[in-house]
């Protein structure tokens, strides 16, 4: 499996970062986020699930693999990252990638999970909640979420009764890609910078003995 690596230091915290359902590991969002995390002393290892790699090779749009295949790919990426770095290795991702990281954490012990735009429910289906995985996490987690995310906005998530081990960092007027509207007074890049800082701070805190 190919890992796309932003290298800070071998003994620094590492974040293995998975993409969302529709964009690859080198999307503008993940590229910028990875650069900012690296500047803040975090190694970042990105990888692609099989369906996205096939889309890249053949150009044909494919749906995500089934969950067992996604988890198997996640496990492989995690093991590769652990072989390359000596510091604590965290897992996380954008949307679906973050949700699968949370699933993996139940079976493969990690110090923490970092999710950017967590899909708390499918689009336009707020009744189909995906919160059990977070509620049962055996480690701490950080969720960086836009306040108007259509897959879990602030008003909705405030009612989910998540455990105290799940830290929520809200980005004002951000959508599922953390992008705010112009009239909000914020820019997308400002929110990505804030997301990177929140993630770096979380990993530094959790890594402390």
ZAVEX-908297 format. One line per field, with one value per residue (C-alpha): x, y, z; residue number from 1. Coordinates in steps of 0.02 Angstrom, whole numbers, plus 50000, padded with zeros to 5 digits. Layout:
BEGIN
x	(X,...) $
y	(Y,...) $
z	(Z,...) $
n	(NUM,...) $
// end
This chain:
BEGIN
x	(50000,50065,50070,50079,50187,50214,50361,50394,50503,50512,50470,50332,50146,50085,49910,49859,49729,49595,49496,49307,49190,49207,49380,49555,49699,49778,49623,49654,49576,49682,49838,49820,49771,49921,50043,49974,49983,50163,50207,50138,50250,50136,50184,50040,50018,49881,49818,49679,49547,49545,49394,49476,49642,49547,49458,49626,49697,49547,49456,49291,49191,49166,49067,49158,49208,49108,49153,49258,49367,49382,49434,49561,49640,49640,49730,49862,49894,49905,50033,50140,50137,50186,50337,50395,50377,50422,50303,50119,50013,49837,49706,49572,49503,49380,49198,49189,49375,49354,49203,49299,49444,49324,49266,49446,49490,49374,49480,49654,49710,49765,49794,49658,49548,49534,49383,49356,49173,49103,48951,48835,48695,48670,48617,48437,48414,48442,48348,48482,48611,48792,48840,48857,49034,49086,48996,49086,49261,49393,49501,49484,49428,49420,49283,49308,49138,49057,48907,48796,48859,48713,48776,48771,48751,48781,48600,48583,48748,48716,48570,48668,48734,48910,49031,49157,49297,49235,49298,49200,49280,49150,49192,49069,48958,49063,48981,49030,49196,49217,49186,49095,48990,49068,48947,49008,49168,49275,49369,49388,49575,49553,49444,49569,49707,49599,49559,49744,49787,49647,49706,49889,49842,49734,49872,50002,49889,49844,50027,50087,50134) $
y	(50000,50172,50300,50485,50553,50727,50699,50805,50694,50506,50520,50650,50605,50530,50542,50410,50504,50427,50516,50533,50440,50556,50635,50556,50564,50709,50820,51004,50991,50845,50914,51080,50998,50881,51023,51123,50974,50940,51122,51094,50944,50802,50667,50631,50468,50467,50315,50268,50134,50011,50086,50258,50187,50095,50255,50342,50203,50175,50340,50254,50313,50173,50164,50138,49961,49867,49901,49743,49790,49969,49911,49789,49931,50039,49904,49887,50075,50082,49942,50025,50190,50104,50028,50197,50305,50282,50409,50382,50341,50414,50375,50482,50552,50654,50600,50414,50394,50460,50350,50195,50249,50252,50076,50016,50091,49967,49822,49896,50001,50178,50330,50431,50463,50628,50656,50802,50819,50664,50590,50576,50526,50507,50661,50711,50561,50629,50481,50356,50398,50337,50383,50211,50191,50354,50316,50149,50211,50143,50298,50486,50569,50741,50787,50948,50993,51138,51211,51190,51019,50930,50764,50827,51011,51088,51086,50902,50846,50941,50822,50661,50649,50603,50550,50673,50578,50647,50825,50931,51080,51183,51291,51433,51420,51275,51145,50960,51013,51143,51280,51437,51556,51722,51820,51728,51830,51672,51590,51405,51416,51496,51350,51222,51309,51305,51121,51079,51173,51088,50918,50952,51015,50861,50740,50833,50826,50642,50596,50669,50534) $
z	(50000,49953,50093,50054,50195,50267,50383,50538,50650,50679,50864,50842,50848,50685,50611,50485,50384,50272,50137,50126,50010,49862,49859,49850,49973,49879,49872,49901,50074,50134,50053,50143,50307,50300,50265,50412,50530,50478,50513,50688,50722,50667,50542,50422,50325,50195,50100,49981,49994,49850,49761,49755,49694,49556,49511,49496,49386,49274,49282,49315,49465,49590,49753,49918,49964,50095,50276,50304,50155,50215,50388,50315,50215,50370,50470,50335,50331,50520,50527,50394,50488,50650,50563,50499,50655,50837,50916,50957,50804,50796,50665,50586,50426,50329,50343,50298,50329,50505,50538,50483,50594,50742,50696,50686,50855,50941,50878,50863,51013,50970,51081,50996,50844,50748,50634,50516,50468,50552,50462,50611,50492,50303,50202,50239,50356,50532,50606,50547,50678,50674,50851,50933,50867,50949,51111,51125,51083,51201,51177,51167,51006,50929,50806,50708,50636,50543,50636,50482,50426,50341,50409,50588,50631,50802,50857,50812,50888,51050,51078,51052,51230,51177,51314,51386,51300,51133,51111,50989,50904,50810,50660,50638,50481,50414,50302,50287,50209,50348,50218,50280,50177,50127,50235,50391,50393,50392,50249,50211,50236,50407,50459,50394,50491,50648,50618,50602,50761,50858,50798,50838,51013,51044,50993,51095,51249,51231,51198,51363,51491) $
n	(1,2,3,4,5,6,7,8,9,10,11,12,13,14,15,16,17,18,19,20,21,22,23,24,25,26,27,28,29,30,31,32,33,34,35,36,37,38,39,40,41,42,43,44,45,46,47,48,49,50,51,52,53,54,55,56,57,58,59,60,61,62,63,64,65,66,67,68,69,70,71,72,73,74,75,76,77,78,79,80,81,82,83,84,85,86,87,88,89,90,91,92,93,94,95,96,97,98,99,100,101,102,103,104,105,106,107,108,109,110,111,112,113,114,115,116,117,118,119,120,121,122,123,124,125,126,127,128,129,130,131,132,133,134,135,136,137,138,139,140,141,142,143,144,145,146,147,148,149,150,151,152,153,154,155,156,157,158,159,160,161,162,163,164,165,166,167,168,169,170,171,172,173,174,175,176,177,178,179,180,181,182,183,184,185,186,187,188,189,190,191,192,193,194,195,196,197,198,199,200,201,202,203,204,205,206,207,208,209) $
// end
